[in-house]
Amino acid sequence: MCGIMGYTGPRQAMNLVLDGLARLEYRGYDSAGIAILGPGGVQVEKCEGRLVRLVERLREHLPGTLGLGHTRWATHGAPSDANAHPHQDCAGDLALVHNGIIENYLEVKADLLGQGHIFSSETDTEVAAHLVEHHLRGATPGSEALAQAVRAAIGDLRGAYALAVAWTGAPDTIVAARQDSPLIIGLGHGENYLASDIPALLPHTQRVLIMENGELAVLRPEGVTVFDAAGQPREVQPIELDMEPEVAELAGYRHFMEKEIAEQPDAIAAAMRGRLSIDPAGRLLPELASLADTIRGVRHVYAVACGTAYHAGLIGGHIIERLAGVPVLCEVASEFRYRRPLIGPSDLCLTISQSGETSDTLGALREAQRLGAASIGVVNVVGSSVARETDEVLYTRAGPEIAVASTKAYTTQIVVLSLLAMEIARMRGRMDDDATREILASVAKLPGQAAQALRTSPVVEEYAEQMANHRDAFFIGRGLDFAVCLEGQLKLKEISYLHAEAYPAGELKHGTLALIEDGVPVVAVITQPNLADKSINNVREVLARGGDVTIVAREDLVELVRPHAARVWSIPATLDWLQPVLAAIPLQLLAYHVARIRGCDVDKPRNLAKSVTVE
């Protein structure tokens, strides 16, 4: 959630760290800060607000070749200069940045206050800085002393953390520790880097180490040493990335969200690459070979996810039930482990997350594993926690998604879940090779059809001018169309701040019609031919109360629905259970254009973050 960037090497650190933080702005934040360790000791500047405010305050260069930077998303204490990171010890000799939540900070703080420590913020993080200070007392300066002090400090903490510490007693050293919040080390030549996500590192290196839970790392210009939870050095094989820094640039688009909506044809093509044919062993997804016996005998599938990924899970669950005949329970991850779920060794936990670091989703996964369930991850970020902790992983390959509001990650999740449903059906003897190839022919057309769906942008933008002046909007649909509506209303509310709700179309008459009056915008999604007549009847109920109806319809239903709406947006026709991939695109465009017209911060909506690593 928060952004972390660190550097140690021969170069001046300030601009390197600031550039890294700028590449992490998509994570969402409300304050920013930097610490530079130079000839004059630790120099810290921090402030509430966006990174541009921090840059404005840094009117003079802070000299020094070691730096730590941070962008904060508030959990403990309101956004303010004092609560911004980095935090320091009483003497001002060290600086610490942290992502996560320290659950026992109040008891630790009480103990430290009793020892005479002075606190200057309301955060949970500051206790970590004072704990490191406590364990450094009397230590001989050097990297080993700092590493020992950080290890002792985290031993006193309970919760989730990714933290990094710099100290005047080891002026070329960053010590980092990770528990349930991501940290990535970038390996350079005579210099090394630390970040909470890969885009910050791309301009500098393609060689990275992904820290595991419980690990501690010592970064110096000449090298990096990683220690396991027992304090023993660990041999770590670097991951070689295949990304260019330009993937995180706007490339002429006004916003990252606009760019990522437009990238969906390519992202969908990447998601299905190498997965549209049956291999010599009869497998569609070879990644799942180790789970074949489990899948053949699986009793239930539990799909656990949050937000947009949960909506993708609803669609994926529908497809798995339809093709494979396995009951699927789609669960909100933040609720899953608190209701004593009846999941066990004969069940499968399907864990869906763009970042692979979503705290609630990881908690649900770990509870399912504790109860004996097998697990499959559907994630975008390579090497993320979900990818490492599930039994097998299916990558969506959407590429870096910078905007907080997910778009291409969502559509690629649906594509991968569709392929997974086919593989489960094949493993359970419900789909033969001929049927598989017939379906794959339709799947293969999705990138081109997504490009066609993007052509609705001009008419969507035209209507967005009108919708932007309203206070409320409603989305209605049946079956899979209702699942698409859930995602459409979430996109609209999260980036435009316009109140929006989605309802099963047949539920309007059970209360929600009371909210429909003259001019209220209602978006109906009608892409399922077997439900079209019933959906039209629900639209007529809205029209009778004066609602202003827009219909998103597959092309072969356009003439049927046209008499019942002020406007109809046509999308290409495909298999009905693949229609959600295409139906989502006009709704994403609607949210984007409304937010832009309303002057909202499209890529970084208020109060939200890209990767939600707190519970």
Secondary structure by P-SEA (a helix, b strand, c coil): cbbbbbbbcccccaaaaaaaaaaacccccccccccccccccbbbbcccccaaaaaaaccccccccccccccccccccccccccccccccccccbbbbbcccccaaaaaaaaaaaaccccccccaaaaaaaaaaaaaccccccaaaaaaaaaaaaaaccccccbbbbbcccccbbbbbbccbbbbbbbcccccccccccccccccccbbbbbcccbbbbbcccbbbbbcccccccbbbbbbbccccccccccccccaaaaaaaaaaaaaaaaaccccccccccccccccccaaaaaaaccbbbbbbcaaaaaaaaaaaaaaaacccbbbbbbcccccccccccccccbbbbbbbcccccaaaaaaaaaaaaaccccccccccccccccccccbbbbccccccccccccaaaaaaaaaaaaaaaaaaaaaccccaaaaaaaaaaaaaaaaaaaaaacaaaaaaaaaaaaccccbbbbbbcaaaaaaaaaaaaaaaaccccbbbbccccccccccccccccccbbbbbcccccaaaaaaaaaaaaaaaccbbbbbccccccccccccccbbbbbbbccccaaaaaaaaaaaaaaaaaaaaaccccccccccccccccc
